Amino acid sequence: MDKYLNEVEKELLALVNYHRKDYENTKLKQGGLHPDDIKILEELNNAVEFVNSIAKGRKEREQEKYQPIITQCPDCNVEKQRVPIYEQKNEHGYMTNIYQCAECNIEFTDGKPNNAKDQLHALEELINFIEKNKKDFNKIPAEMKKELAQFKIQYANFKQKCEAEEKSFKIFKQTEQELDKAIIQWRDYLLFAKVNKQWGNAPIGKS
């Protein structure tokens, strides 16, 4: 889980481990833990759970991003489920997934945008192309015109969904910034307690 923690979070966990051992050893030498001592230890445990939940969320988001997708290798034509090994921008400026073929060991892309923002942009470009070439599209069969109309409806629904997700993501980022501040405050408090060998009156929030 360490790879999903930033440096401040790792520092916080190290300080929590230090204080748990130090606090328990000190109090046991003094005759045992009192209710207030148990409360402090519970708060330390809560800090660990809090940080671990953040790391778990990051891990889940990464796993969602790198789900196996059925792709066909352009070299050996083997079609199978593959997990993206990394992503990069294509010639149109869209982020696309890069896959590796286990059979012939080449890297390739399916050329599809791998995120909602780029997918929406690609659809917009396609609709703009259709609008600019209306005269040519007037010659196409009625059935295909019906499909194009359906496509525009699907695009409108997808755009609405993307806008809702973007709004949700902004709220998530704001929450994440607030959580970062809370973690820094915890880190500073525990660092103060370690240096001064006392609890309380800590310079919370000062780095």
Buried (B, 14 or more C-beta within 10 A) or exposed (E): EEEBBBEBBEBBBEBBEBBBEEBEEEBEEEEEBEEEBEEBBEEBEEBBEBBBEBBEEBEEEEEEEBEEBEBBBEEEEEEEEBEBEEBEEEEEEBEBBBBBBEEEEEEBBBEBBBBBBBBBBBBEEEBEEBEEEEEEBEEEEEEEEEEEEEBEEEBEEBBEEBEEEEEEEEEEEEEEEEBBEEBBBBBBBBBBBEEEEEBEEBEEEEE
